[in-house]
Amino acid sequence: MAHQLNAKKDAAVVIGGVNMDIWGRPTGALTMGDSCPGSVRMTPGGVGRNIAHNLRLLGTEVSFITAMGDDLLGRALMDSCEALGFHMEHTLVKPGGHSSTYLFITEAGGDLCAAISDMDICAALTPDYFEPLLPKLKGHGAMVLDTNLPTESLAWLCGRARMPVYADTVSVAKAERIRPFLKRLRALKTNALEAGALSGEKDPERAAEKLAKLCPGRIFVSLGADGMIAAEHGKLHYLPAYETEVINCTGAGDAAAAAIVWADLRGFDLVACAQFAQLAGSITCRSTRANNPELATLPQMM
């Protein structure tokens, strides 16, 4: 079930990382320690940026706050964000800064093999930077954070936001940053490995149960091809994955996170939000890019 959305609240502020994705994909089998024939593509990415892009595809107004350098990549990233219709007036452009990059290699089928993330510029997004901005963000229905942000900034934003706060854990290495602030979240989207790191439980179901005790809001644990666990108020639900052609799994989790925010803003219950998240992930896997324009069809599935 869903309630009627207040149009003024159909807007989200997304705060997190943006980077240039460099994707290498072999034509055949990947041979470690050797050069493999294949393709290399460079596209804008980053968890925060991808979530913002997906929210725009879903028809949500987006203000995006991130950090980038004034270098060649930064200018390209800014142009791409503005072309998508993001409000970028609050983004930090650091003189002499090195814009973030994300280098990743997948198997021919699209599954991730290895990646290196260079996102040190996110450290410039400090509480001092956010303090004068927060009053300007009134009227947004949601604040979406990714854990590329420094821990002190996550603490500051979670403690002072006057709107529902959603978080994506990004990676095992960065998931721990959000753990002290789980009690302040409306929803947490994570995956099995990240949930395990946060909870200390290897079993995804037990991890979801433990996280649900720490977070009064909603917990969504993606299991990849095995589906999703959704938890709220002590109740757990398992949802199988939708069958889909897998071209590239990168970005599927970001699409799921965006769908969770979009559906929750419309008052959908826990299970429906998880179903939309699963659909969004399956649609994204069908694209060579981290953001599939076909995601715009998701609202028609309501």
N, C-alpha and C positions, 0 to 999 in steps of 0.2 A: 504494500500500500504506500501511497505517496501523497503529500499535501501540496497545495498550490504554492509555487515559489513566489516570494516577493521579488519583483523584477530588479529592485535596487540592490538586492543581495546576491544577484547572479554575477558576482565578481569575486575574484580571488587575488590575493597578493601571494606570489610565489617567491621565496627567498632561498637561494642556493647557487649551485655551480653551473657554469656554462663553459664549454670547451670545444675545441675542434677535434672531432673524432677522425682518427686515421685507421681505416679498416683494411686488414689484409686477409684475403680468402684464397686458399689454394684451389686449383682446378680439380685436382685429385686428392690423393692421400697426403697429409701433412707429414713431412720428414723433419724431425727435429735436428738441429745442427747443420742443416743444408738449405740451399736456396731452392724454393719451390715455385714453379710456374703458377700464376694466378692473377688476381686483380687487387688493386689498391685504390680505395676511394676515400675522399676527405669530405666530411659533412659536419655542420654544426651539431653539437650534442651537449651532454651533461645532464645529470638527473633533474636538477631544477628546471633547466631550459626545456628538456623533453616533456616534463609534466606540464609546464606552461603551454608548450606547443599543443599537446593533446587536449588541454582544457579549451584552447582556442578552437580546435577542430570540433569540440563538443558544444561550441557556441557560448562559452563563458568569457566574460571580459577579464583580462589579466593585466595586473601590474607586476613586472618582474624586476627584482632587485638582486644584483649579482656584482661581481668585480671582474674587470678585464683590463688589459693593458692598452696603451695607445699605439700598439704595434700593428703590423699588417693583419695578423689574425684577429686582433681585437676589433679592428675596423670592419672586417668581414663579418664577425659575429654580431656586432651592433647593427649593421645593415640588415642582416637576416632576421634579427629579433624585431626590428621596426617594421620590416616587410610583412611579418606575421600579425602585426597589429598589437604587439605588446606595448604597454605604457612603460617607457624606459627612463623617465626623467629622474628616477631615484637611484639608478645604477652608478656604481663607482667606476670611473675610468682613471686608472692610476698612471700618471706620467712616468715613462720609463719602465712600466710594469711588463712582465712576461705573461701573456694570456695563456690560459690553461689548455692543455692538450691531453687527449686520451688515445693511446695507441693500443689496438687490440687485434688479435689473430683468432679466426675461427676455423673450424673444420669446413670441408666443402659443403656439408649439410647445414651449416650455420651455428652449430654449438660452439660456445666460447672455449678457447684453449688457454690463452694467456692474455694479460693486459697490463699496461703501465699507465698510471694516472699521475699527471703533473699538474697539481691544483694548488700550489702554495699561495697563489694570489688571494685565495679565499680568506687567508688570515687577516687581510685588511678590512674585512667586514666585522668590525668590533662593535661593542655596545655604544661607544662614543659616536660611531657613525650612524647607528640606528636611532639614537635618542631624539634628534630633531625631526626624524622622518615619521616616527610612529603616529603623531597626531594627524598627519596628512593621509593616513591610511584608513580613516574612519569611513564606513559605508561599504567596506568589503565584507562579504559573507563568510570568508574563510581565509586563514593564513596557512600556507603550505611550506614546510621547512624540510630541507634535506641536510644530512649530517656532514656535508662538506663544510658547513659553518663551524667556527671555533666553538668549543664547549661553553665558554663564557657568554657567547652571543646567543646560543640556544637557550641558556638559562635566562638571560635577560629578556629575550622575546617571549618565551613561554610564560614568564612571570608577569609580563606587562601587557600582553595582547588582550584586547577586549572583544575578541571574536573567536570562534572555534579554531583550534590549532590542530593541524594534521602533520604527520611526519613520515618521512621515508628514510630507512636506515642506510641506504646506499651500498655499504659493504661491511664485511665482518670487521675490518680494521677500524671503521668509523662508527659502527653501531653503538658501541659503548658510550658514545658522547650523549646520547639521548636518554639513557637509562635513568639518571637521577630525576628526569622531568616527565616520566611516563604518566604520572598522576594528573598532569595538566593537559593531556592530549584528548582531543575528541576522537581521533583514530590514529592507529599506527599501521603502516604497511611495511612488511618485512619479508624475508624468505627464510627457508628452513635453516640455512647455515647462520644467518644473522640472528634469527630467533634463538638458536642454540647458544650463540655467543652472549646474547643479552640475558638469557634465563639460566644458563648453566645446565640445560637439559638437552641431551642429544636427540631424543625422540621429539619430533615436531608437535605431536599432540600434547605431550607434557609441557613442552616449551610454550605452546599457546595458552594452556591452562595457567601456567605460572605468570605469564605476561598479563593475562586477563585479571589476575589478582592485583597486579601492580598498576594497571591502567584502568580507570573507571569507564573509559570509552570503549571503542571497538578495536579489535585486533584482527588483522588479516595476514596470514602466513602463506605465502606462495610456495607451492611444492613443484613448480615447473610443470612438466608433462604429467605429473601425478595429481594435479588439481590445486585446491586451496582449502585451508582451514580458517574459518571465521569464528570469532568468539566475542561474547558480550554478556555481562552479568552472570558469569559462571556457566553459560551454555555454549557448547561447541557444535559447529556444523562442518561437515566435510562436503565439499563440492568437487565433482570430477572435472577434469579439463575438457574443453571442447576440442573435437578432432579438427585439425587444420593442417594445411601444407606449411611446413617450416622451411623458410628461406634464411631468416636471420632472427635469432632470439633476442639480440640486443635491443633494448627499448621496450620489451614486452612488460617488464615490471613497472616501468614508468607510465605506460598506458594504463595499467591496472590501477596505479595510484591515482591518476587523474580521474578515472572512472569512479573510483570510490568517493572522491571529493564531489564530483558532479552529481552522483546519485544521492549522496547524503544531503546535499544542498536542496534537493527536491523531496526530501523526506522519506526516501525508500528505507525499508527495514534492513537489518543486517544481511540476511540471506540474499535479498535482491541486489544490494550493493556488491556483494561478493560475486553474484552471477554476472553483473555488468563488468566487474573487474576481469573475470575470466574471459568474457567475450572480447573485451578490449585487448587483452593480451594475445588472444588467438588471431584477431584481425591484424595486429602489429607484426606477428611472426610471418605473415604472408608477404611482407615487403622487404626489399633490400635495405631500406632505410629504418632508422630508429623511430620514425613517426610515419605512420601509414595514413595518407589522406582519406582512405576508406573508413577511418574511425568516425568520420562525420556522419556515417549512417547509423551509429549506435543509438541516438535518440529515437529513431524510428522503430527500435525494438522494444520500446516501453510498453 
